């Protein structure tokens, strides 16, 4: 594999850009889990999500016996694991021996359904995009509060307010927020302090 020709003789974490809800914190946990696995039992690690639903194929029920129970409780179903492509971790030697990104006995790192989203369809792309916008808007509002505190302390009505304006402008131009910032007290005000600072002086207006 090409990866073995460009990477050093060490452990390799293979990941995809189509896992938008896997953060640096998750990758740190994945690496820690891999480093702590029993190397006598496992030779690699893959991220998965659990499936405990009624799974069928063309021949009928796959993970339960309808001759025994047509509709068992879902918690009693056989657990299946779906590889979510968030991360594959193994040593470079495994790549060479197996010509694959996983070994013969991988350890499962279980992730929830949201973190396991691997964008492969337009529906998944749209769902992920809308939720990322919501997260960024929450972060933006938190940044506004922090900058307001800094502005109150420094009494700098220009610098900090200008930073807030640039943040908002960037989000608006990126279509991350569909809004205009207005001042309740004075809509014609030119002051970024009046326009953007404190929760009781600005609000988001839908276009």
N, C-alpha and C positions, 0 to 999 in steps of 0.2 A: 504494500500500500504506500501511497505517496507520503503519508504522514511519517512513516518510519525513515524516510530519506532526508527529512528536514528537521526532525526533532531529536533532542539528545536522548541518551539511554536513561530514561526515567519514567515515572508515571505520567500518563496522558489523560486529560479530561477533554472529552469531545462533546461539544454542545452545538445547538442550533439557534439561529437568530429568530426562529419562529415560536419561541417560548417567552412571550412578553411579560409574564407574571412571575418568572423566576428571578429573584433578586440576588445581589452579591451575598446577602446573608444566607440565602438558601444554598448557594454554591459553597460557602464556607462550611455549612453543616454537612453537605455531601462529601466534601474532601475529608472532613473529620471522621465521618462514618467509614469511609474507605480506608483510612489509615488505621482504624481500630478493628477492622474485620479480622476474623480468624483465617489466616492464610492457608491453614490446613483444610478448610472447608470451602473457601471462596477464592476465586482468582480474579474477580472483577466486580464492578458495581454498576447497576443500571437503575434509572429512576422509572417508577411505574405508578399507575393508579389502580385502585382496587375496583373490580366489577363484581357486584353481588346483585345482579338483575336476572331476569328471565332471558337467557341467551339461546337463540335458535339458529340452526343452519337449515339447509334445504331438506334435510332428513328429519327435522323436528327439533325437540328440546335437546339442548347440548349439555347443560350443566345441572340437570335434574331429571329424575325418572318419573314420567307422567303415569306409568303403570302403578307406581307406589303412591304418588300424591300429585294430582293434576295442578294444584296451585299451593305449593308449600310457602311458608313464611320466607321472605327474602333473606332474613338473617340466618336461615338454615341452609341456604344454597351454597354450593361449592364456590369458593372464592377463586376468581380468575384475575390475572394481572395483565394490564395493558401497558406496553412500553410507551412512554409519553415523549421520548426524544429530548428531554431536558438535559440529561447528562449521561455519558458513558465513561467510566473510569477504569483503567487497567494499566499495567506496565507495558512498556514498548515491546517486551519480549512476547507478550500475548498477541500483539498485532502481528508479529513476525510468524509465530507458530500457527495461529489460527487464520491469518489473513482476514481478520475481523476486528471490530472495535469492542467486542466482549469475549470473555473466556468461555469455558465449558461449564463453569459452575458460578454464575454471577449472584451477588447479593442484591436483594431488592431494596431500594430506598423508596418507601411509599410516600406519595404526595397527594394532596387533596385535588378535587376535580378542577377547581379554578386554576391552581398552579400548574396543573397538568395540561392546560390548553396548549395545543400545538397547531398553530394556524395552518390550515390546509384547505379551507373552504372560504367563500366570500362571507358566509354567515359568521364564521369564527373571526374573520378579519374585522367585520363591522362591530361585533360584540366587544372585541378587545379594544378597538379604537375608542368606542364610547366610554368604556370603563377607565381607560387611561386618561381621557379628558377629565373625568370626574376626579380622579386622584390628583392630577395636576392642578385643578381648580382649588381643591382643598389645600394643597401645599402653597398655592399662591396666596390664599387668604391668611394662612399662618404666617407667611413672609410679611404680609402687610402689617400684621399685628406686631411682629418683632421690629420692623422698621419704624413703626409708629412710636414704640417705646424708645428706640434709639434717637429718634427725632425729638422727642419730648425732653430727653436728657441733654442732648447737644444744642437744642434750640436752633438747629440748622434747618431753616425752612426751604433751602434750595437744594443742597446735595442729596439728602435722603429722599425728599419728595421726587426729585428727578429720577432717582433710581427706581422708585415705585412706578413712575410713569413709564419708564423704559420696559420694566417687567410686563406691565399691562399691555403696552403697545406690541411687544413681541408675542404675547399670548393671543392677542386679538388678530394680528396679522397671520398667525399660524392657524387661525380658526379654532383655537383651543377654548376660547370663550366667545360666545355670541352676545356681546354686550357693549354698552357704552357707560362710562363712568360719569356721573353727574353730581353736582353739589346741591344738596337739598336747600341750603341756606342762600346760595347765590350761584345759579347755573351759569352765569356769565363770568364767574371769577377766573382769573388767569393763574391763581396761586395753586401750585401742586399740593400744598398743605391743605388748602380748603377743599380741593377736588378729591384728594385721594386718602387723606389720613383720618383715622378713627372710624369706627363702625357706624357712628351716628351721623357722619357727614358724607358718606358715600354709599351708593347701592348699585346693583347691576340691573340694567334695563334691557330687556330683550328687544332686538331690532325688529 
